Amino acid sequence: MKQLLNQGRFRPLLFNDPLAALQRDSFAAAEARVDEAEIRSIANQQMATLENLVIQQRRSQMRLARILRDAEERHRKVGFCV
């Protein structure tokens, strides 16, 4: 960071300067390290959560279909009795 600030003092900062761009990129990359194991763990956790949600939605859909079928049967019985 100090290097970038010092360069700005001695020469104007040019945003289209390739050398300055490389220095900015290396500075940003040095601070943010990517942990592949952590990313994989998060992805696996998200997949498990999504699979649980799909299972829950299928159960709800089956339950609502059963309720609708029972309601339709009751409606048919009431319609014939009248």
Backbone as CSV, one residue per row, in Angstrom:
resi,resn,N_x,N_y,N_z,CA_x,CA_y,CA_z,C_x,C_y,C_z
1,MET,0.827,-1.179,0.000,0.000,0.000,0.000,0.879,1.254,0.000
2,LYS,1.932,1.206,0.788,2.836,2.357,0.845,3.463,2.628,-0.520
3,GLN,3.775,1.548,-1.239,4.378,1.715,-2.560,3.435,2.460,-3.498
4,LEU,2.174,2.108,-3.450,1.204,2.780,-4.319,1.073,4.249,-3.966
5,LEU,1.048,4.537,-2.670,0.943,5.937,-2.258,2.190,6.727,-2.627
6,ASN,3.356,6.111,-2.438,4.598,6.798,-2.775,4.704,7.052,-4.270
7,GLN,4.267,6.131,-5.079,4.310,6.322,-6.528,3.420,7.498,-6.934
8,GLY,2.308,7.658,-6.233,1.418,8.773,-6.525,2.044,10.115,-6.207
9,ARG,2.961,10.145,-5.259,3.639,11.399,-4.904,4.656,11.814,-5.966
10,PHE,5.403,10.833,-6.456,6.510,11.135,-7.349,6.118,11.204,-8.811
11,ARG,5.050,10.530,-9.165,4.563,10.604,-10.545,3.044,10.451,-10.519
12,PRO,2.367,11.043,-11.448,0.900,10.944,-11.424,0.439,9.492,-11.639
13,LEU,-0.606,9.122,-10.922,-1.143,7.771,-11.075,-1.942,7.683,-12.360
14,LEU,-1.589,6.731,-13.171,-2.315,6.484,-14.417,-3.065,5.159,-14.269
15,PHE,-4.340,5.207,-14.490,-5.133,3.999,-14.317,-4.993,3.038,-15.485
16,ASN,-4.447,3.495,-16.594,-4.236,2.605,-17.729,-2.789,2.135,-17.826
17,ASP,-1.994,2.369,-16.794,-0.602,1.936,-16.749,-0.546,0.456,-16.394
18,PRO,-0.002,-0.398,-17.271,0.021,-1.843,-16.998,0.812,-2.208,-15.749
19,LEU,1.917,-1.533,-15.504,2.725,-1.835,-14.322,1.956,-1.513,-13.048
20,ALA,1.266,-0.394,-13.038,0.463,-0.027,-11.871,-0.674,-1.029,-11.670
21,ALA,-1.255,-1.495,-12.767,-2.334,-2.484,-12.663,-1.818,-3.788,-12.065
22,LEU,-0.640,-4.225,-12.492,-0.060,-5.450,-11.924,0.225,-5.284,-10.434
23,GLN,0.726,-4.131,-10.049,1.009,-3.896,-8.631,-0.276,-3.876,-7.813
24,ARG,-1.340,-3.268,-8.355,-2.629,-3.266,-7.640,-3.161,-4.690,-7.502
25,ASP,-3.059,-5.473,-8.573,-3.552,-6.846,-8.533,-2.769,-7.698,-7.546
26,SER,-1.450,-7.540,-7.534,-0.648,-8.338,-6.612,-0.923,-7.924,-5.172
27,PHE,-1.187,-6.646,-4.957,-1.528,-6.177,-3.612,-2.861,-6.776,-3.167
28,ALA,-3.851,-6.793,-4.045,-5.164,-7.344,-3.707,-5.084,-8.853,-3.504
29,ALA,-4.293,-9.533,-4.316,-4.185,-10.989,-4.214,-3.430,-11.401,-2.958
30,ALA,-2.520,-10.574,-2.491,-1.739,-10.935,-1.308,-2.605,-10.944,-0.058
31,GLU,-3.647,-10.135,-0.024,-4.480,-10.068,1.171,-5.579,-11.125,1.187
32,ALA,-6.164,-11.415,0.065,-7.316,-12.325,0.023,-6.881,-13.696,-0.482
33,ARG,-6.716,-14.611,0.431,-6.360,-15.978,0.074,-7.627,-16.812,-0.014
34,VAL,-7.685,-17.689,-1.008,-8.842,-18.548,-1.209,-8.536,-19.908,-0.608
35,ASP,-9.391,-20.338,0.299,-9.233,-21.636,0.925,-10.179,-22.611,0.228
36,GLU,-9.606,-23.477,-0.601,-10.419,-24.410,-1.397,-11.238,-25.335,-0.505
37,ALA,-10.663,-25.793,0.591,-11.386,-26.707,1.484,-12.595,-26.012,2.096
38,GLU,-12.433,-24.750,2.455,-13.549,-24.001,3.037,-14.645,-23.771,2.001
39,ILE,-14.252,-23.434,0.789,-15.234,-23.227,-0.277,-15.973,-24.526,-0.570
40,ARG,-15.248,-25.638,-0.614,-15.875,-26.943,-0.862,-16.839,-27.288,0.260
41,SER,-16.447,-26.998,1.485,-17.309,-27.265,2.632,-18.595,-26.449,2.561
42,ILE,-18.464,-25.177,2.215,-19.648,-24.316,2.092,-20.546,-24.812,0.976
43,ALA,-19.956,-25.200,-0.155,-20.751,-25.699,-1.281,-21.481,-26.986,-0.899
44,ASN,-20.807,-27.873,-0.189,-21.449,-29.122,0.241,-22.588,-28.842,1.215
45,GLN,-22.389,-27.888,2.102,-23.437,-27.525,3.054,-24.635,-26.926,2.323
46,GLN,-24.375,-26.088,1.339,-25.469,-25.503,0.561,-26.222,-26.571,-0.216
47,MET,-25.503,-27.542,-0.775,-26.165,-28.622,-1.513,-27.027,-29.458,-0.574
48,ALA,-26.529,-29.761,0.613,-27.304,-30.546,1.576,-28.561,-29.781,1.989
49,THR,-28.430,-28.492,2.209,-29.584,-27.663,2.567,-30.595,-27.640,1.429
50,LEU,-30.112,-27.521,0.206,-31.000,-27.508,-0.953,-31.706,-28.852,-1.121
51,GLU,-30.983,-29.948,-0.929,-31.600,-31.281,-1.026,-32.674,-31.461,0.040
52,ASN,-32.416,-30.988,1.255,-33.422,-31.057,2.312,-34.651,-30.227,1.959
53,LEU,-34.440,-29.078,1.364,-35.554,-28.233,0.950,-36.387,-28.920,-0.127
54,VAL,-35.729,-29.572,-1.083,-36.443,-30.285,-2.143,-37.279,-31.413,-1.544
55,ILE,-36.712,-32.163,-0.607,-37.448,-33.248,0.050,-38.661,-32.693,0.790
56,GLN,-38.466,-31.610,1.504,-39.564,-30.988,2.258,-40.660,-30.509,1.305
57,GLN,-40.291,-29.909,0.187,-41.279,-29.425,-0.772,-42.030,-30.580,-1.425
58,ARG,-41.341,-31.688,-1.707,-42.026,-32.865,-2.272,-43.045,-33.422,-1.284
59,ARG,-42.667,-33.493,-0.014,-43.607,-33.975,1.004,-44.825,-33.056,1.103
60,SER,-44.566,-31.752,1.075,-45.671,-30.793,1.142,-46.575,-30.923,-0.079
61,GLN,-45.980,-31.099,-1.237,-46.765,-31.240,-2.459,-47.614,-32.506,-2.411
62,MET,-47.053,-33.602,-1.925,-47.812,-34.854,-1.809,-48.946,-34.694,-0.799
63,ARG,-48.678,-34.036,0.311,-49.704,-33.810,1.328,-50.844,-32.956,0.783
64,LEU,-50.505,-31.866,0.077,-51.532,-31.005,-0.491,-52.318,-31.715,-1.591
65,ALA,-51.664,-32.551,-2.370,-52.371,-33.325,-3.401,-53.361,-34.286,-2.747
66,ARG,-52.961,-34.908,-1.641,-53.851,-35.825,-0.913,-55.046,-35.060,-0.336
67,ILE,-54.793,-33.874,0.232,-55.874,-33.051,0.783,-56.839,-32.643,-0.328
68,LEU,-56.315,-32.256,-1.486,-57.158,-31.863,-2.609,-57.984,-33.044,-3.103
69,ARG,-57.366,-34.205,-3.210,-58.083,-35.407,-3.654,-59.217,-35.744,-2.685
70,ASP,-58.953,-35.680,-1.380,-59.990,-35.957,-0.386,-61.117,-34.928,-0.462
71,ALA,-60.764,-33.662,-0.660,-61.782,-32.615,-0.771,-62.636,-32.828,-2.016
72,GLU,-62.018,-33.223,-3.116,-62.785,-33.489,-4.340,-63.724,-34.666,-4.151
73,GLU,-63.288,-35.703,-3.454,-64.155,-36.858,-3.182,-65.341,-36.444,-2.311
74,ARG,-65.104,-35.653,-1.281,-66.206,-35.181,-0.437,-67.181,-34.318,-1.240
75,HIS,-66.632,-33.503,-2.121,-67.478,-32.645,-2.950,-68.362,-33.494,-3.875
76,ARG,-67.794,-34.550,-4.454,-68.563,-35.430,-5.321,-69.696,-36.110,-4.540
77,LYS,-69.396,-36.555,-3.324,-70.403,-37.224,-2.502,-71.545,-36.261,-2.154
78,VAL,-71.204,-35.016,-1.840,-72.211,-34.011,-1.496,-73.038,-33.699,-2.732
79,GLY,-72.434,-33.639,-3.884,-73.127,-33.313,-5.139,-74.139,-34.384,-5.506
80,PHE,-73.863,-35.671,-5.219,-74.784,-36.748,-5.558,-75.913,-36.862,-4.580
81,CYS,-75.707,-36.444,-3.356,-76.750,-36.569,-2.332,-77.855,-35.541,-2.528
82,VAL,-77.583,-34.448,-3.159,-78.570,-33.368,-3.285,-79.566,-33.658,-4.354
